[in-house]
Amino acid sequence: MLLTLALGGCATYQPLPLPNEADLLPAVATSSCCAAIGADTLGLGTLARVAVEYNPDLRARRSALGVARAELYAAGLLPDPQLSIGGDHPSTRGPGLVNAGFIALAYDLGAVFTRGTTRQAARQKLAQARLDLAWAEWQTAQQARTLGLALWTAKRKRGVLEQALSRYRARQKQSITALAVGDVTLLQAGPDLTALLDATSKLALLDQTASADAHRLRALLGLDPYAPLVGVGPSLAESAAAGLPTPDAAKAQLAGVAGRRPDLRALAAGYAAQETRLRGSVLAQFPAITLGVSRARDTSAIYTNGLSLSLNLPLFGAARGAIARDRATRDQLRAEYQARLDQTTADVIQLLDMTAIGAALRTQLERHLPALQEMVERARGAYARGDMDALAYLNLEQSLTDKRLEQIDLTDQLIGARIALDTLLALPLPDREDAP
C-alpha cells in the first residue's frame, strides 16, 4: 500500500524523437487572421501578420513558454513528507525480548512559509516570458515590413535602371556602327560604353541585394527557399509614408511607452519577480522548521509516541549571502530598465530629427525633378543634332537617373522611419497599409 501511494503521483517517460527534415511552407499559407493572403500584392501590415504567425523561431519560442508554465506549476507544489521506518533485532536471547521497530513521519515547514513568494515570483517570470515573446513577435513583424519595403523599393529602382539601360544599349549600338564607318571618334563613343557598363553594374548590385532580402523574407515567413513571394503593392507601401507623427505627438506617445512596449514591460515583470525573490530570501533566513511524529517499540515491548522539532541555526550567515546576491541582482535589473528607457527616448528624438531632414530633402527634390527632366529632354535633341558634347549630355542624363533613384531612396527612408517609430513607440500596425 505504501509503495502504491508513493508511486501513484509519479510521472511516466515517453521518448520524443527529433525531426529528420525541414518543416517549411511551399508557399505563403492562407490564414484566418490574414484574409488578404493569396492576392497578387500584400500590404506591409499583412506581411507582418503572416510573419508573426508562421516564423519558425517564434513557433519555437511559443513552445518554450511551456517551461515557464512548468516552473509556475512546480513552484506551487508543496514538499513531500518524509516517512522513516526502522527496526532492531536483539542479538542476545533472554526472556521478554522482542524485535524493536519504529515509524516516523516528518514534514519541512520552511517551504510552506516561502511558498507564497516562490509562487508569486514564478508567476511574474511567466508574465516576463510572455512579454518577451510579444516583443519578439513585434520585432519580427517590423522586420517583415522592412524587408517587404526593401523589395518594393528594389523593384522601383530596377524599373528606373532598366529604362536607362535600354537607352544606353541603343546608343552604344549606334556608337559602334558610327565608329566603324568613322562618323564618330573614340572620344565620342567612349562615354556611351561607360554609361552602359555603369548602369549594368548598378542593376547587378541591386539584384544581388534584392535576392538576399528575398531569401531573408522567406526565412522570416517560414517558407521554402524556392517558394514564390507575393509582391507589395505600390499604393499599399506608399501609404505607409503618410501620417508620420509630429514631434509633439511622438513625444506624447513616448511618455507612455513604458506601459506599452513589450520589452520594457518584460523588464518590469522581471524586476518584480526579483523583488519577490528578494523578499523570499529575507523570509528564508529565519530558521527552517521540520516537524515530525513517531511511533516506536523497544526490545522490551514498550511502546512510545514521539514528537520532534528541528531548527536550522543561522549562526554563520549563509542566508545573508543569498539576500546580498538577490539585492545586487535587483539593482542590476533596475539599472538595465533605466538604460533601456533612456535609449528609447534618445532613439525616438534622433529618428524624428533625421526624418525631418529627409522629408525636407524629398520635397525639394520633387520640386526640381520636373525641371531637370525638361532639361534632359532638350539636351537629348541637342545631342542628336550634334549641338551638344556626348559627355556633357550623358552626365546630365545620369544625373536625372541618380536623382530618381535618390527620390525612391528618400521615400524608402520615410517609410522605414515610420516602421522604426512604430517599433520604438510600440504603436499598433497601421490598417492603412492594407488599404489601397
N, C-alpha and C positions, 0 to 999 in steps of 0.2 A: 504493500500500500504506500509506504514511504517512497519507494522507487517510482511508482506511478505518479505521485504528487510532484516529485522533483523533476521528472521528465515531461510532465504534461504541458508546461509552459515553454518548452524548448522549441526553437525554430528548426526547420529542415533545410538541407542544402540541395540546390538544383544547379547543375552546370549551365553556363550561358556562353556558347561558342562565339568567337569573333567572326564578322563577315569576311568573305573572301573576294568581294568585288565592290566597285564603287556604286553608290546609290544616288545617281544624278538623273535629272529630268531630261527627256529628249527635246522638250520644247517648253515654253512658258505655259504653266498649267492654269486651267480655269479654277477660279476660287470664288467662294461665296462672298468674300469681303472685297473682291476686286472685280466688279461686274464688267469693267471695260477691257479686261484681258481678252486677247484673241483678235482685237481690232488691228488695223494696219499701223496705227500710231497710238502711243500712250502718253499721258501727262506725266510730269515728273513725280507728282504726288502718288499716282497709281503705281509707278515703277517702285517707289519707296515701299509701298504696302506689300507688293509682291516680294521684295527682298526680305522684309521682316518675317513673312510667313514661311518662306522656303529656304532661307540662308542656312547652310549646314552647321555653321558654328553656333548660330542661335538655337538651332534644334538641340545641339549638344548641351548648351548652357541651360536650356529648359529642363533637360533630363537631370542636370546637376542640382536643380532645386530639390530633388528628392533627398539629397544628402542633408540639406538644411532642415527639411521636414523630419528626417530620421533623427537628427540631433535634438530637435524640439521634442520629439516623442521620447527619446532616451532621457532627456532632462526631466521629464515628468514622472519617470518611473522611480518608485521607492526602492531602497536596497533590500535585498532578500534577508530574512532572518537566518541565523546560524544555528544549526542543530548539531549537538555533540552527544555521542553515545559511547560508553566505555564499560569495561568490566575487569574484575580481578578474580583470579583463581588461587585459593590458598595453597602454598607449596608444602605445608605440613598438615598432617591429619590430626584431628582432635575432635572431641565432642562439641557439637553446637556450631561448627564452622560451615559456612555456606559460601557459594560464589557471590562475590560482590559486584555491583553494577551501578551505573548512573545514566541519566538522560538530562540534558540541559538545553535550554533554548535562550539565545541571546539576540539582541537587536541593537544596531548602532543608531542612536537618536540624533547624531550630528547631522546626517544627511537630511533628516526631516526639518531641522531648523533652517538649513540653507536651500531647501528645495524651491522655495518661492523665488529667491533671487536667481537661482540657476535656471529655472524655467523661464523667467522673465527675460534673462539675457539671451537664451536660445530663441525666444520669440522675436526679440529685436534683431538677432542675427539673421533670422529667416526674412524679416522685413528688409534688412540690408541686401540680402541675396536677391530678393525680388526687384528691388530698386536698381541694383547693379545690372540685372538682366534688362530692365526697362531702359537703362542708359545705353547698354549695348545695342538694343533694338533701335533706339533713337539715332545712334551714330551710324548704324548700318543703313537706316533709311536715308539719312543725309548723304552718305557715301553713294548710294544708288542714284540719288538725284544729281549728285556731282558728276558721276560717270555718264549718266544719260545726257546731261548738259554738254559734257565734253564731246560725246559722239555727235550730238546735234550741231555743235559748233564746228567740228571737223567736217561734217557734211556740207555746211555752208561755205567754209573756206575752200573745200575741194571744188565746189562749183565755180568760185572766182578763179582759182588756179587753172582749172580746165579750160575756161574761156580764154585766159591769157595764153595758155599752152597751145590752144588751137590757132590763135593768131600768129604766135611765134613760129609754129611749124609751117604755116602757109608762107610767111615772109622768108623763112630760111630756105624753103624750096625755091622761091622766086630768086633769092640771092644766089643760090648755087647755079641756077640757069643763067642768070645775068653775068655771073663771074666767069662762067665757061666761055661766053661769047665776047667777054671784055667790056660789057656795058657798065660794070662797077668794079671798084678796086677792092683789095683785101681789107683796107681800112673801112670801107663802107659795108662790106659783107660781115666783117667780124662781129660787130655788136649784135646782129641777128642771131648768130650761133651762141654767143654768150648769154643772151636773154633766154634762149631755148633751154640751154643747159641749167641755168639758174632756176627757171620755173620747174623743170623736171626734178631737180634735187629737192626743191621745196615740197613738191607733191609727194615724192617718195618718203620724205621725212614725216609728212603729215599722215600718210597711210600707215607708217610704222607705229606712230603714236596712237592712231585710232585703233589699230589692231590690238595693241597692248591693252587699251581701255576696254575694248570689246571682250577680251578674254577675262579681264578683271570683273566686268559686269556679269558675265556668265557664271563665274565662280561665286559671285555675291548672290546671284539668284538661284544657285544650286543647279545650274544647267550643265549638260554635257558640253565639252569644249567645241563640238561641231554643231551645237544646236543653233537654229536660226534666231536672230534677235529682231524683235519689233522695233520700229523707229519711234523717235519722239517727235510729235507733230510741231511744226514751226510755231503755229499760233499758241499751242499749249505751252511751249517753252518760253516764248517771248512774253507771255502774260505773267510769268514769274518775276520779270524785272519790274513790273508795276507794283505800286503800293509799298515801296521801301519806307520803313518808318522814319519819321523825322527824328533829329537828335533828342528833342524833348520827349517824344513818345518812347523812344528806345530807353532813355534814362528812367522814365516812369516804369517801364516794364522791367528794367534792371533792378529796381527797388524790391520787387517781389520774386526775384529769380531763385532765392534760396529755398522758398517753399514750393517751387515749381520744377526745377531741374532735377532729374532723377539722380545724377551722380552726387549732387550736394545733399539731397535727401538721404541717399545711401550713406554718405559720410556721417550725417547727423544720426542715423539709426545705429551705425557702428559706434559712434561716441556714446549714445545712450546705453548700448549694450556694455560698453566698457565701464560706464558709471555704475551699472548694476553689478558687474563683476567685481568692481572695487568694493561696493557695499557688501557683497557676499564674502569677500576676503576679510573684511572687518568682522563680520559675524563669525567667520570660521576660526578667528583667533581665540575665541572662548573655548574652554576645554571640551573636547569631544566626549560624549557620554555614551557608554554601552551598558544597557540594562539586560539582565538575564535572570532566568528562574531555572531551578534544577530539582530533580528528584533522585535520591541515591539510597543504596542499601550497602552496608558494610558486611564484612565476613561473619559478623556476629548476628546477622539478620536484623539489624536495627535500621529502620527506615528514617530518612530525614528529608525535609523540604528546605531548599535554599533560595536565597535572593542575592544577586551580585550586582554591583555597580562599579564600573571602571571609568576613570577620567584620565585624559592626557594632560600632563602637567606642562604648561607653556614656560619652562624655565630658561630655555636657550633662544627664544625669539624666532623660531622658524617661521611662524605665521607673519611676523613683521616683514620678512623678506618678500613674501608674496604681495603684501599690501604696498610696499615700496615699488615693486615691479608694476603692479596694476595702476598705481598713481602716475608713474612715469609714462606708461602707455597712454593713459588718458590725456596727459599733457601733450604728447606727441600727436594724437588724433585731433586735438583741438587746434594745434598749430597747422596741421595739414588742411583742415577745413578752412581756416582763415586764409591760408595761402591760395587755396583754390578759389575762394570768393574774391580775393584781391586780383588774381589773374584774370578772372572773368570780367571784372569791371574794366581793367586795363585793355583787354582784348576788344570789348564792345566799343569803347571810345576810339581806339585806334582804327577799328574797322569802319566806324562812321566817318572819321576823317578821310580815310582812303577812298571811301565810296563817294564822298562829296567831290573829291578831286577828279575821280574817274567819270562821274556824271557830267561835270562841267566840261571835261575834255571831249566827251562824246557829243555833247550839244554843240560845241564849237566845230568839231569835225563834220557833223551832219550839216552845219550851216554852210561850210565851204566846199563840200564834196560836189554839189551841182556845178559850181563854177569851175572846179578842176576837171570835171567830166567834159564840160563845154570846151575848155582849152585843149584837151586831148583830141577831141573830135576835129577841131580846127587844125591842130597840128598834124593830124593824120592826112588831111587833104593837102597841106603844105608839103609834107614829106613825099606824098605821091607825085606831086608836081615837081619835085626836086628843089623846092624853095627852102627846105629845112634839112639840117645835118642829121644823119641817121642816129648818131649817138645822143644828140640832144632830144630827138623825138622819143627814142627808147627810154631815156631817163625819165621823161615826162610821163610816158605810158606806165612804166614800172612804178612810178610814184603813185599813180592812181590805183594800181593793183595793191600796192602796200597799204594805202590808206583804207581801201575797202576791207582788207584783212584786219587792219587795226580797228576799224569800226566793229567788226564781228567780235574781236577780242574784248573790246570795251563792253559790248553787250554781255558777253560771257562773264566778264568780271562783275558786272552789276547783278546778274542772276546768281553768280557764285556768292556775292556778298549777302544776298537775300538768304541763301541757304545757310551761310555761316552764321548770320544773325539768328535765324530760326534755331540753330543748334545751340548757340551761346545763351539765348534767352529762353530756350525750351518752349518755343511757340508751336502751336499745332500746325500740321501740314495744311497749306492753303488749298481750299477747294477750287479756287480759280485756275490752278494749274491743270485741272482735269476738265475744264470747260472751254470749248473753242471761243 
